[in-house]
Amino acid sequence: MSTKSDVLMIVLLCVGVPVLLTAGFFLSNGSRYYLTSALILLLSMLPVFRLFEKKKSPVREVVALAALTAIAVASRAAFYMLPQVKPIAAVVITAAVSFGYEVGFLVGALSMFLSNMIFGQGSWTPFQMFALGMVGLICGLLFHTSKYRRNRWVLGLSGGLLTAVVYGVIVDTHSALMLSADASFGSILAIYAAGIPMNLIFGGTTALLLLLFGETFTQKLERLTVKYGLFGKAESS
């Protein structure tokens, strides 16, 4: 992150999307989740469109985004019988590490929205989109230009922790908001406590997959970056 436009884009995602989530949930009691999801996708696309400004034909980038999103969606669908044992976060994290925070957030939000066409849409969808998008954004900021992006242990442990904490807290917040206005502090705390086992499973699965395959997948994506100039050439470690 080195320019004012980067700061603006990050603020747009970290502040603008939560504002949309809050407004969409409280103004319609979560019933307008398709509209909220569409607006989140629109905001998610703006940082990526900025990367296309100097390209005459961003077809390769669009194809890469579509392929990464398809892999993420398929990875979630393939394990539909195992709750929270999903490779989707690992795919999003490797995309963010290889191509940057802009791609990480968009692939995270878009893949969660599309995969919920299989698992079911609802008021939880925008929260899941923002949650996985934030995991991608944070990993992109931390590792895209860092020498540690090819360190499987750093990437695995960090990715697993971010998935369990960031994704878990945001999605569990939706469950807490679904309680009535007169809910006690204890009942809200119980919501977050009940989500800990599932969040640990999701984070643990993500960490394991990154440890086993993260380095190889990242290297292959970075070869595409160097060969075709996708989203700008990543710094070499």
C-alpha positions as CSV (number, residue, x, y, z in Angstrom):
1,M,0.0,0.0,0.0
2,S,1.8,3.1,-1.2
3,T,-0.6,5.6,-2.7
4,K,-3.5,7.8,-1.6
5,S,-5.8,5.8,-3.9
6,D,-4.8,2.6,-2.0
7,V,-5.8,4.2,1.3
8,L,-9.1,5.4,-0.2
9,M,-9.9,2.0,-1.6
10,I,-9.1,0.3,1.8
11,V,-11.3,2.8,3.6
12,L,-14.0,2.3,1.1
13,L,-14.0,-1.5,1.8
14,C,-13.4,-1.4,5.5
15,V,-15.9,1.4,6.3
16,G,-18.3,1.6,3.3
17,V,-19.2,-2.1,3.3
18,P,-20.0,-2.2,7.1
19,V,-22.2,0.9,6.6
20,L,-24.1,-1.0,3.9
21,L,-24.4,-4.1,6.1
22,T,-25.7,-2.0,9.0
23,A,-28.2,0.0,6.9
24,G,-29.3,-3.1,4.9
25,F,-29.9,-5.1,8.1
26,F,-31.7,-2.5,10.2
27,L,-33.7,-0.7,7.5
28,S,-35.2,-3.9,6.2
29,N,-34.6,-6.4,9.0
30,G,-32.3,-8.3,6.7
31,S,-35.0,-9.0,4.1
32,R,-33.3,-7.0,1.3
33,Y,-30.2,-9.1,1.4
34,Y,-30.0,-9.4,-2.4
35,L,-29.8,-5.6,-2.7
36,T,-27.2,-5.4,0.0
37,S,-25.1,-8.2,-1.6
38,A,-25.3,-6.4,-5.0
39,L,-24.1,-3.1,-3.5
40,I,-21.3,-4.9,-1.6
41,L,-20.1,-6.5,-4.9
42,L,-20.2,-3.1,-6.6
43,L,-18.0,-1.6,-3.9
44,S,-15.7,-4.7,-4.1
45,M,-15.2,-4.2,-7.8
46,L,-14.1,-0.6,-7.6
47,P,-10.6,-1.3,-6.3
48,V,-10.1,-3.9,-9.0
49,F,-11.4,-1.6,-11.7
50,R,-8.7,0.8,-10.6
51,L,-6.1,-1.8,-11.6
52,F,-7.5,-1.9,-15.1
53,E,-7.0,1.9,-15.7
54,K,-3.7,1.5,-17.5
55,K,-4.6,-1.6,-19.4
56,K,-5.9,-1.5,-22.9
57,S,-7.6,-4.9,-22.6
58,P,-8.0,-6.4,-19.1
59,V,-9.4,-9.7,-20.5
60,R,-6.7,-11.8,-18.9
61,E,-7.4,-10.2,-15.5
62,V,-11.1,-10.9,-15.9
63,V,-10.5,-14.5,-16.8
64,A,-8.2,-14.9,-13.9
65,L,-10.8,-13.5,-11.5
66,A,-13.5,-15.8,-12.9
67,A,-11.2,-18.8,-12.6
68,L,-10.2,-18.1,-9.0
69,T,-13.8,-17.5,-8.1
70,A,-14.9,-20.7,-9.8
71,I,-12.2,-22.7,-7.9
72,A,-13.3,-21.1,-4.6
73,V,-17.0,-21.9,-5.2
74,A,-16.2,-25.4,-6.3
75,S,-14.0,-26.0,-3.3
76,R,-16.8,-25.0,-0.9
77,A,-19.4,-27.1,-2.8
78,A,-17.2,-30.2,-2.9
79,F,-17.3,-30.5,0.9
80,Y,-20.9,-29.6,1.5
81,M,-21.4,-32.6,3.7
82,L,-18.7,-31.5,6.2
83,P,-19.7,-28.3,8.1
84,Q,-17.0,-25.7,8.1
85,V,-14.4,-28.0,6.4
86,K,-14.1,-25.8,3.4
87,P,-11.1,-24.9,1.3
88,I,-12.7,-21.7,0.1
89,A,-10.8,-19.4,2.5
90,A,-7.5,-21.0,1.5
91,V,-8.2,-20.2,-2.1
92,V,-9.1,-16.6,-1.3
93,I,-6.0,-16.1,0.8
94,T,-3.6,-17.4,-1.9
95,A,-5.3,-15.2,-4.5
96,A,-4.8,-12.2,-2.2
97,V,-1.2,-13.1,-1.5
98,S,-0.5,-13.5,-5.2
99,F,-2.5,-10.6,-6.7
100,G,-3.1,-8.1,-3.9
101,Y,-5.8,-7.1,-1.4
102,E,-8.1,-5.8,-4.2
103,V,-8.4,-9.3,-5.7
104,G,-8.5,-10.9,-2.3
105,F,-11.6,-8.9,-1.2
106,L,-13.4,-9.3,-4.5
107,V,-12.8,-13.1,-4.8
108,G,-13.8,-13.5,-1.2
109,A,-17.1,-11.6,-1.5
110,L,-18.0,-12.9,-4.9
111,S,-17.3,-16.6,-4.2
112,M,-19.3,-16.5,-1.0
113,F,-22.2,-14.9,-2.8
114,L,-22.2,-17.4,-5.7
115,S,-21.6,-20.4,-3.5
116,N,-24.6,-19.5,-1.4
117,M,-26.7,-20.1,-4.5
118,I,-25.9,-23.7,-3.6
119,F,-26.0,-23.5,0.2
120,G,-28.8,-21.0,0.5
121,Q,-29.2,-17.2,0.5
122,G,-30.4,-15.2,3.4
123,S,-29.7,-12.2,5.6
124,W,-26.4,-13.9,6.5
125,T,-25.1,-13.7,3.0
126,P,-23.8,-10.1,3.1
127,F,-22.1,-10.8,6.4
128,Q,-20.4,-13.9,5.0
129,M,-19.3,-11.9,1.9
130,F,-17.8,-9.1,4.0
131,A,-16.2,-11.6,6.4
132,L,-14.4,-13.6,3.7
133,G,-13.6,-10.4,1.8
134,M,-11.9,-9.0,4.9
135,V,-9.8,-12.2,5.3
136,G,-8.6,-11.7,1.7
137,L,-8.0,-8.0,2.2
138,I,-5.9,-8.4,5.3
139,C,-3.8,-11.3,3.9
140,G,-3.2,-9.2,0.7
141,L,-2.0,-6.3,2.8
142,L,0.2,-8.4,5.0
143,F,1.8,-10.7,2.5
144,H,1.4,-9.6,-1.2
145,T,4.8,-7.7,-1.2
146,S,6.3,-9.5,1.8
147,K,9.1,-12.1,1.7
148,Y,6.9,-14.3,4.0
149,R,4.3,-14.9,1.3
150,R,6.2,-18.1,0.4
151,N,6.7,-19.2,3.9
152,R,4.1,-22.0,4.4
153,W,4.2,-21.8,8.2
154,V,3.7,-18.1,8.4
155,L,1.0,-18.1,5.8
156,G,-0.7,-21.2,7.2
157,L,-0.8,-20.0,10.8
158,S,-1.7,-16.5,9.9
159,G,-4.4,-17.5,7.4
160,G,-5.9,-20.0,9.8
161,L,-6.0,-17.5,12.7
162,L,-7.5,-14.7,10.5
163,T,-10.2,-17.1,9.2
164,A,-11.2,-18.2,12.6
165,V,-11.2,-14.8,14.2
166,V,-12.1,-12.3,11.5
167,Y,-14.6,-14.5,9.6
168,G,-16.0,-16.0,12.7
169,V,-16.6,-12.8,14.6
170,I,-18.3,-11.1,11.6
171,V,-20.6,-14.0,10.8
172,D,-21.4,-14.5,14.5
173,T,-22.3,-10.9,14.7
174,H,-25.1,-11.6,12.3
175,S,-26.4,-14.3,14.6
176,A,-26.2,-11.9,17.5
177,L,-28.1,-9.2,15.6
178,M,-30.9,-11.7,14.9
179,L,-31.7,-11.7,18.6
180,S,-34.5,-9.4,19.8
181,A,-33.6,-5.9,20.9
182,D,-34.1,-6.9,24.6
183,A,-31.6,-9.7,24.5
184,S,-29.3,-9.9,27.5
185,F,-25.6,-9.5,27.4
186,G,-25.3,-13.2,28.4
187,S,-27.4,-14.4,25.5
188,I,-25.3,-12.4,23.1
189,L,-22.1,-13.7,24.6
190,A,-23.5,-17.2,24.3
191,I,-23.9,-16.7,20.6
192,Y,-20.2,-16.0,20.1
193,A,-19.2,-18.8,22.5
194,A,-21.3,-21.3,20.5
195,G,-19.6,-20.3,17.3
196,I,-16.1,-20.9,18.6
197,P,-15.9,-24.7,17.7
198,M,-17.1,-24.1,14.2
199,N,-14.7,-21.2,13.7
200,L,-11.8,-23.2,15.0
201,I,-12.7,-26.0,12.5
202,F,-12.8,-23.5,9.6
203,G,-9.6,-21.9,10.7
204,G,-7.9,-25.2,11.3
205,T,-8.9,-26.5,7.9
206,T,-7.7,-23.3,6.2
207,A,-4.3,-23.5,8.1
208,L,-3.8,-27.1,7.1
209,L,-4.6,-26.5,3.5
210,L,-2.2,-23.5,3.3
211,L,0.5,-25.6,5.0
212,L,0.1,-28.4,2.5
213,F,-0.6,-26.5,-0.7
214,G,-0.4,-22.8,-0.1
215,E,3.2,-22.3,-1.2
216,T,2.8,-24.4,-4.4
217,F,-0.5,-22.6,-5.4
218,T,1.0,-19.2,-4.7
219,Q,4.0,-19.9,-6.8
220,K,1.9,-21.0,-9.7
221,L,-0.3,-17.9,-9.5
222,E,2.8,-15.7,-9.3
223,R,4.2,-17.3,-12.5
224,L,1.1,-16.1,-14.2
225,T,1.6,-12.7,-12.8
226,V,5.2,-12.5,-14.2
227,K,4.4,-14.2,-17.5
228,Y,1.2,-12.2,-18.4
229,G,1.6,-9.1,-16.1
230,L,-1.6,-9.8,-14.3
231,F,-2.6,-7.1,-11.9
232,G,1.0,-5.8,-12.0
233,K,4.1,-7.8,-11.3
234,A,4.6,-9.0,-7.7
235,E,7.8,-8.1,-6.0
236,S,10.3,-11.0,-5.9
237,S,11.3,-12.3,-2.5
